[in-house]
Amino acid sequence: MFKAIHPIVLPGRARTRSFIRFTLFFVTLWLLVGALSSALAQSASQITSARVWPSQDYTRVTLETQAPVQYTVLSLKDPERLVLDLEGVDITAVLTGLAEKISADDPYIKGMRVGRYKPGVARVVFDLKSEVRPQAFTLAPVGDYGHRLVLDLYPMVPNDPLIAFLDKIQAERAAQAAPVPPVAAGPAASPPAARPAPKRPPVERLIIIAIDAGHGGEDPGARGRGGTYEKNVTLAIAQKLKARIDQEPNMRAFLTRDADYYIPLHMRVAKARRVNADLFVSIHADAFIRPHARGSSVFALSESGASSAAAGWLAKRENDADLIGGVNLDVRDPYLKQTLLDLSQTATINDSLKLARAVLAEIGGINTLHKPHVEQAGFAVLKAPDIPSILVETAFISNPDEEKRLKSNAYQEKMAEAVFIGIRNYFSKNPPLSRDRLAQNQ
């Protein structure tokens, strides 16, 4: 005979304790999974910073996140709009606040609005002033930046630096040639004698100096302990140097950038070549890990290795600016091959060294020299094969005393004047060739 098997029944108190432990285990597990999922979702969907950099060359919009963002870009017409869809991104004050950063004088963006396109997708709409050619790309974390989504808005017809430069020269000369209005005389005054408007002497050979303010926009360059950004110092000195050069009847200066935005290194060289520049001068402010380093320096391109370990380190740091400033590597730039032709242009490098020595001699009169001689290294921004090019480190922004000087308007003026005198001294011994098409066009 088979015996009936009865189920084992726990006492009521034991059954209750087992149920409570089971419930607590799953509740704890559920809370942990929920917290982890929430943390991951938050890190993948939060815009930590939003910036906009307007310029005539292009306007850049940068969205910084803690994790990569999937996106889609769409152009719409009637009226002109640009749509940026962001997957898994929350609509926060950082994102909506980007609208307040768009200035009225932005060449390409009229306004911006944000909304929820569909669950999980935030839509950013840019109202445009004209049709644009957008480029969107992502950048991996570098320096102080996390993941970045970059949206560049280029004009459909790229701005020609040569035409813009010629237009400025023509406007300037038209203003100089305008007659001086007569001064109204009182009833007792005798009629004023007519005096011809002062004229500058005729210019047979217009010397063009390309001035490159280092860094800009997304790339702040070095930062002093007092919070001074290198990109602001370089632009201020470059603008003062341009103003000084433009006072000369036979010289004009061209700025590779005239505001706070970034230009890739090879495009700076391409711009200088496009305006047929006779010289290229790149303005920077040095930095070192220790605050005691000080002094000004002048560099030229090297055909081989760097003249010192410090020069090589500096060249690498400056060449890495494209990683920080942000360059779209998916676009093949037509200027690249044209610019970096034959880097073994011995004659051009020899002229660069002459220019560098002339400038170094002058800036040594307003600041301590970090090295008493010109140094050489493989700076990408000096690689124009047919333009003598130098890089001027105006002082160490990492040195507290020199940082204060770099912020000083008086020091900036002195540095600009010293560089100008060095340029003028160079041309007194090395007159330019009569090949300037700009002078012929004028």
C-alpha positions as CSV (number, residue, x, y, z in Angstrom):
1,M,0.0,0.0,0.0
2,F,1.2,3.5,-0.8
3,K,1.2,6.1,1.9
4,A,-0.1,9.5,1.1
5,I,2.7,12.2,1.0
6,H,1.6,15.3,2.9
7,P,3.3,18.7,2.1
8,I,5.6,20.1,4.7
9,V,4.0,23.1,6.2
10,L,6.2,25.6,8.0
11,P,5.0,27.2,11.2
12,G,3.3,30.5,10.7
13,R,6.1,32.6,12.1
14,A,8.8,30.9,10.0
15,R,6.7,31.3,6.9
16,T,6.2,35.0,7.6
17,R,10.0,35.6,8.0
18,S,10.8,33.7,4.8
19,F,8.2,35.8,2.9
20,I,9.6,39.0,4.3
21,R,13.2,38.1,3.4
22,F,12.1,37.1,-0.1
23,T,10.2,40.4,-0.6
24,L,13.0,42.5,0.8
25,F,15.5,40.8,-1.6
26,F,13.5,41.6,-4.7
27,V,12.6,45.1,-3.5
28,T,16.3,45.9,-2.9
29,L,17.2,44.4,-6.3
30,W,14.5,46.4,-8.0
31,L,15.7,49.6,-6.4
32,L,19.3,48.9,-7.3
33,V,18.4,48.2,-11.0
34,G,16.2,51.3,-11.1
35,A,18.9,53.5,-9.6
36,L,21.5,52.2,-12.0
37,S,19.3,52.6,-15.0
38,S,18.4,56.1,-13.9
39,A,22.0,57.0,-13.5
40,L,23.0,55.6,-16.9
41,A,20.0,57.4,-18.5
42,Q,20.9,60.6,-16.8
43,S,24.5,60.6,-17.9
44,A,23.6,59.7,-21.5
45,S,20.9,62.4,-21.8
46,Q,22.2,65.5,-20.1
47,I,23.6,68.4,-22.0
48,T,26.2,69.8,-19.6
49,S,27.1,72.9,-21.6
50,A,26.0,74.7,-24.8
51,R,28.0,77.3,-26.7
52,V,27.7,79.3,-29.9
53,W,30.6,81.0,-31.8
54,P,29.5,83.3,-34.6
55,S,31.8,84.7,-37.3
56,Q,31.6,85.6,-41.0
57,D,33.5,82.5,-41.9
58,Y,30.9,80.2,-40.2
59,T,28.9,79.9,-37.0
60,R,29.6,77.0,-34.7
61,V,27.2,75.5,-32.2
62,T,28.6,73.1,-29.6
63,L,26.7,70.8,-27.3
64,E,28.8,69.1,-24.6
65,T,27.6,65.9,-22.9
66,Q,28.8,63.2,-20.6
67,A,28.2,60.5,-23.2
68,P,28.0,60.4,-27.0
69,V,24.7,61.6,-28.5
70,Q,22.9,60.2,-31.5
71,Y,21.7,63.0,-33.8
72,T,20.0,63.8,-37.1
73,V,20.3,67.0,-39.1
74,L,17.6,68.1,-41.5
75,S,17.3,71.3,-43.6
76,L,13.9,72.8,-44.2
77,K,12.9,75.7,-46.6
78,D,10.2,78.4,-46.8
79,P,11.4,79.7,-44.4
80,E,15.0,78.5,-44.1
81,R,15.5,76.3,-41.0
82,L,17.9,73.8,-39.7
83,V,16.6,70.9,-37.6
84,L,18.7,69.0,-35.1
85,D,17.1,65.9,-33.5
86,L,18.8,64.6,-30.4
87,E,18.0,61.1,-29.3
88,G,17.6,60.4,-25.6
89,V,18.3,64.0,-24.6
90,D,16.4,65.7,-21.8
91,I,15.1,69.3,-22.5
92,T,16.8,71.2,-19.7
93,A,17.6,74.8,-19.0
94,V,21.1,74.4,-20.4
95,L,19.7,73.4,-23.8
96,T,16.9,76.0,-23.9
97,G,19.3,78.6,-22.7
98,L,21.3,78.3,-25.9
99,A,18.7,80.6,-27.5
100,E,19.8,83.5,-25.3
101,K,23.4,83.1,-26.5
102,I,22.5,83.7,-30.2
103,S,23.3,87.4,-30.9
104,A,21.3,89.6,-33.2
105,D,24.4,90.1,-35.4
106,D,25.0,86.4,-36.0
107,P,25.5,86.2,-39.7
108,Y,23.5,83.0,-40.2
109,I,21.2,82.2,-37.2
110,K,18.1,84.3,-36.6
111,G,16.8,82.4,-33.6
112,M,16.4,79.0,-32.0
113,R,13.7,77.0,-30.2
114,V,13.6,73.6,-28.5
115,G,10.7,71.1,-28.2
116,R,9.9,67.4,-27.8
117,Y,9.6,65.9,-31.3
118,K,8.6,62.5,-30.1
119,P,9.2,60.3,-27.0
120,G,12.9,60.1,-26.4
121,V,13.8,62.8,-29.1
122,A,14.5,66.4,-28.4
123,R,14.2,68.7,-31.5
124,V,16.3,71.9,-31.8
125,V,15.1,74.2,-34.6
126,F,17.4,77.0,-35.9
127,D,15.7,79.8,-37.8
128,L,18.2,81.0,-40.4
129,K,18.9,84.3,-42.1
130,S,19.8,82.6,-45.3
131,E,20.5,79.1,-46.7
132,V,23.5,77.4,-45.1
133,R,25.7,74.4,-45.7
134,P,25.7,72.5,-42.4
135,Q,28.3,70.1,-41.1
136,A,27.8,68.1,-38.0
137,F,30.3,65.8,-36.2
138,T,31.3,64.5,-32.8
139,L,34.5,65.0,-30.8
140,A,35.8,62.6,-28.2
141,P,36.7,64.0,-24.8
142,V,39.9,66.0,-24.7
143,G,41.4,68.4,-22.2
144,D,38.6,69.9,-20.0
145,Y,35.9,68.9,-22.5
146,G,33.6,65.9,-22.4
147,H,31.9,64.5,-25.5
148,R,31.0,67.2,-27.9
149,L,28.5,67.4,-30.7
150,V,29.5,70.2,-33.1
151,L,27.2,71.9,-35.7
152,D,29.0,74.2,-38.1
153,L,26.8,76.5,-40.4
154,Y,28.8,77.6,-43.5
155,P,27.5,80.0,-46.1
156,M,26.4,78.4,-49.4
157,V,29.0,80.5,-51.2
158,P,32.2,80.5,-49.0
159,N,33.6,83.9,-48.1
160,D,36.7,84.8,-50.2
161,P,39.3,86.4,-47.9
162,L,41.0,88.1,-50.9
163,I,37.8,89.8,-52.1
164,A,37.0,90.9,-48.5
165,F,40.5,92.2,-48.1
166,L,40.4,94.2,-51.3
167,D,37.0,95.6,-50.4
168,K,38.4,96.9,-47.1
169,I,41.4,98.5,-48.9
170,Q,39.1,100.1,-51.5
171,A,36.8,101.5,-48.8
172,E,39.7,102.9,-46.9
173,R,41.2,104.7,-50.0
174,A,37.8,106.0,-51.0
175,A,37.5,107.6,-47.5
176,Q,40.9,109.1,-47.8
177,A,40.1,110.6,-51.2
178,A,36.8,112.1,-50.1
179,P,36.9,116.0,-50.1
180,V,37.0,117.7,-46.8
181,P,33.7,119.7,-46.3
182,P,34.2,123.4,-45.9
183,V,33.9,124.9,-42.4
184,A,30.9,127.2,-42.0
185,A,32.2,130.8,-41.5
186,G,30.5,133.6,-39.5
187,P,29.3,136.8,-41.1
188,A,32.5,138.7,-40.4
189,A,34.8,136.0,-41.4
190,S,36.6,136.0,-44.8
191,P,35.9,133.2,-47.2
192,P,38.1,130.2,-46.4
193,A,40.8,129.3,-48.8
194,A,40.1,125.9,-50.5
195,R,42.7,123.4,-49.4
196,P,43.1,120.0,-51.2
197,A,42.5,116.9,-49.1
198,P,45.8,115.4,-47.9
199,K,46.8,112.4,-50.0
200,R,49.1,109.5,-49.1
201,P,52.0,109.0,-51.5
202,P,51.3,106.6,-54.3
203,V,51.9,103.0,-53.4
204,E,53.8,101.0,-56.0
205,R,54.2,97.8,-53.9
206,L,51.7,97.0,-51.2
207,I,53.2,94.7,-48.6
208,I,50.7,92.3,-47.0
209,I,51.3,90.9,-43.5
210,A,49.1,88.1,-42.4
211,I,48.6,88.2,-38.6
212,D,47.3,85.0,-36.9
213,A,45.8,85.3,-33.4
214,G,46.4,81.9,-31.9
215,H,43.6,79.7,-30.7
216,G,40.0,81.0,-30.4
217,G,36.5,79.8,-29.9
218,E,36.4,76.2,-28.5
219,D,40.2,76.4,-28.1
220,P,41.0,78.8,-25.3
221,G,44.7,78.1,-25.4
222,A,46.7,78.3,-22.2
223,R,45.1,79.8,-19.1
224,G,46.9,81.9,-16.5
225,R,46.4,81.4,-12.7
226,G,44.4,84.7,-12.7
227,G,41.9,83.2,-15.2
228,T,43.3,85.0,-18.4
229,Y,42.8,83.0,-21.6
230,E,45.5,83.0,-24.2
231,K,43.0,83.3,-27.0
232,N,41.9,86.8,-25.7
233,V,45.4,88.0,-25.3
234,T,46.5,86.9,-28.7
235,L,43.5,88.6,-30.4
236,A,44.1,91.9,-28.6
237,I,47.8,92.0,-29.6
238,A,47.0,90.9,-33.1
239,Q,44.5,93.7,-33.5
240,K,46.9,96.3,-32.2
241,L,49.6,95.0,-34.5
242,K,47.2,95.3,-37.5
243,A,46.3,98.9,-36.5
244,R,50.0,99.8,-36.4
245,I,50.8,98.2,-39.7
246,D,47.9,99.8,-41.4
247,Q,49.3,103.2,-40.5
248,E,52.1,102.6,-43.0
249,P,51.3,103.8,-46.5
250,N,52.8,100.8,-48.2
251,M,51.7,98.1,-45.7
252,R,48.4,96.4,-44.9
253,A,47.6,93.7,-42.4
254,F,45.2,90.8,-42.7
255,L,43.8,89.0,-39.6
256,T,43.2,85.3,-40.0
257,R,40.6,85.6,-37.3
258,D,39.1,88.9,-36.1
259,A,36.8,87.6,-33.3
260,D,36.5,84.7,-30.9
261,Y,36.1,81.6,-33.1
262,Y,38.3,78.8,-34.1
263,I,40.1,78.3,-37.4
264,P,41.9,75.0,-38.2
265,L,45.7,75.4,-38.4
266,H,46.0,74.7,-42.1
267,M,43.2,77.1,-43.0
268,R,45.1,79.9,-41.3
269,V,47.9,79.2,-43.7
270,A,45.5,78.9,-46.6
271,K,44.0,82.3,-45.8
272,A,47.4,83.9,-45.8
273,R,48.3,82.4,-49.2
274,R,44.9,83.4,-50.6
275,V,45.6,87.1,-49.9
276,N,49.1,86.8,-51.3
277,A,50.7,87.6,-48.0
278,D,54.4,88.6,-47.9
279,L,54.8,87.5,-44.3
280,F,52.9,85.4,-41.7
281,V,53.1,86.2,-38.0
282,S,51.4,84.0,-35.5
283,I,50.8,85.5,-32.0
284,H,50.8,83.3,-28.9
285,A,51.4,83.3,-25.1
286,D,53.6,80.6,-23.7
287,A,52.8,78.3,-20.8
288,F,54.6,75.8,-18.6
289,I,53.7,73.5,-15.7
290,R,55.8,75.6,-13.3
291,P,55.0,79.3,-12.7
292,H,58.7,80.5,-12.7
293,A,59.2,80.1,-16.5
294,R,59.2,83.5,-18.1
295,G,60.3,85.5,-21.1
296,S,59.4,86.0,-24.8
297,S,60.4,83.8,-27.7
298,V,60.3,83.7,-31.5
299,F,60.1,80.4,-33.5
300,A,60.5,79.5,-37.1
301,L,59.8,76.2,-39.0
302,S,62.3,73.4,-38.9
303,E,63.1,71.1,-41.8
304,S,64.2,68.4,-39.5
305,G,63.8,68.1,-35.7
306,A,63.2,70.7,-33.1
307,S,66.1,72.9,-32.0
308,S,65.4,71.9,-28.4
309,A,63.2,69.5,-26.4
310,A,61.2,72.5,-25.1
311,A,60.6,73.7,-28.7
312,G,59.4,70.3,-29.7
313,W,57.1,70.1,-26.8
314,L,55.7,73.5,-27.5
315,A,55.2,72.6,-31.2
316,K,53.3,69.5,-30.3
317,R,51.1,71.5,-27.9
318,E,50.3,74.1,-30.5
319,N,49.7,71.5,-33.2
320,D,47.2,69.7,-30.9
321,A,45.0,72.9,-31.0
322,D,42.9,71.2,-33.8
323,L,41.9,68.5,-31.3
324,I,40.6,71.0,-28.8
325,G,39.3,73.6,-31.3
326,G,37.4,70.9,-33.2
327,V,38.1,69.9,-36.8
328,N,35.7,67.8,-38.9
329,L,38.0,65.0,-40.0
330,D,35.3,63.5,-42.3
331,V,35.6,66.4,-44.7
332,R,38.5,66.4,-47.2
333,D,39.7,70.0,-47.2
334,P,40.7,71.1,-50.7
335,Y,43.2,73.6,-49.2
336,L,45.3,71.0,-47.4
337,K,47.3,69.6,-50.3
338,Q,47.7,73.1,-51.7
339,T,49.0,74.5,-48.4
340,L,51.4,71.7,-47.3
341,L,53.2,71.3,-50.6
342,D,56.9,71.0,-50.2
343,L,58.0,71.6,-46.7
344,S,61.7,71.6,-47.6
345,Q,61.6,75.1,-48.9
346,T,65.0,76.1,-47.7
347,A,64.8,79.6,-49.1
348,T,61.5,80.3,-47.3
349,I,62.8,79.0,-44.0
350,N,66.0,81.1,-44.3
351,D,63.9,84.2,-44.8
352,S,61.8,83.1,-41.8
353,L,64.9,83.0,-39.7
354,K,65.9,86.5,-40.8
355,L,62.5,87.8,-39.9
356,A,62.5,85.9,-36.6
357,R,65.9,87.4,-35.6
358,A,64.7,90.9,-36.5
359,V,61.6,90.6,-34.3
360,L,63.5,88.9,-31.5
361,A,65.9,91.8,-31.3
362,E,63.0,94.2,-30.8
363,I,60.9,92.3,-28.3
364,G,64.0,91.8,-26.2
365,G,63.8,95.5,-25.4
366,I,60.4,95.2,-23.7
367,N,60.7,91.8,-22.0
368,T,63.2,89.2,-20.9
369,L,64.0,86.7,-23.6
370,H,63.3,83.1,-22.7
371,K,66.1,82.1,-25.1
372,P,68.6,84.6,-26.6
373,H,68.2,83.0,-30.0
374,V,65.5,81.9,-32.5
375,E,64.3,78.4,-32.0
376,Q,62.9,76.0,-34.6
377,A,60.3,73.2,-34.5
378,G,57.6,71.6,-36.7
379,F,54.7,74.1,-36.1
380,A,51.9,73.2,-38.4
381,V,50.8,76.9,-38.7
382,L,54.2,77.9,-40.1
383,K,54.2,75.4,-43.0
384,A,53.4,77.8,-45.9
385,P,55.9,76.8,-48.5
386,D,56.2,80.3,-50.0
387,I,55.6,82.7,-47.1
388,P,58.3,83.5,-44.5
389,S,56.5,82.6,-41.3
390,I,57.2,83.1,-37.6
391,L,55.5,82.3,-34.3
392,V,55.9,84.8,-31.5
393,E,55.4,83.7,-27.9
394,T,54.8,87.1,-26.3
395,A,55.3,86.0,-22.6
396,F,54.4,83.2,-20.3
397,I,50.8,83.4,-19.3
398,S,51.5,80.7,-16.7
399,N,53.8,83.2,-14.9
400,P,51.6,85.4,-12.6
401,D,53.7,88.5,-13.2
402,E,53.8,88.1,-16.9
403,E,50.1,87.2,-17.0
404,K,49.4,90.7,-15.5
405,R,51.6,92.2,-18.2
406,L,49.8,90.3,-20.9
407,K,46.5,91.7,-19.7
408,S,47.9,95.2,-19.7
409,N,46.9,97.4,-22.6
410,A,50.3,99.2,-22.3
411,Y,52.2,95.9,-22.7
412,Q,50.1,94.8,-25.6
413,E,50.8,98.1,-27.4
414,K,54.6,97.8,-26.7
415,M,54.6,94.2,-27.9
416,A,52.7,95.1,-31.1
417,E,55.1,98.0,-31.7
418,A,58.2,95.8,-31.2
419,V,56.9,93.2,-33.6
420,F,56.1,95.9,-36.2
421,I,59.6,97.5,-35.9
422,G,61.1,94.0,-36.4
423,I,59.0,93.5,-39.5
424,R,60.0,96.9,-40.8
425,N,63.7,96.3,-40.2
426,Y,63.4,92.9,-42.0
427,F,62.0,94.6,-45.1
428,S,64.7,97.3,-45.0
429,K,67.2,94.6,-45.7
430,N,65.0,92.2,-47.6
431,P,62.8,94.3,-49.9
432,P,59.8,92.4,-51.3
433,L,59.6,91.2,-54.8
434,S,57.4,93.1,-57.3
435,R,54.9,90.3,-57.6
436,D,51.9,91.8,-55.7
437,R,48.7,91.4,-57.6
438,L,46.9,93.3,-55.0
439,A,48.8,96.5,-55.9
440,Q,48.0,96.0,-59.6
441,N,44.3,95.5,-58.8
442,Q,44.2,98.8,-56.9
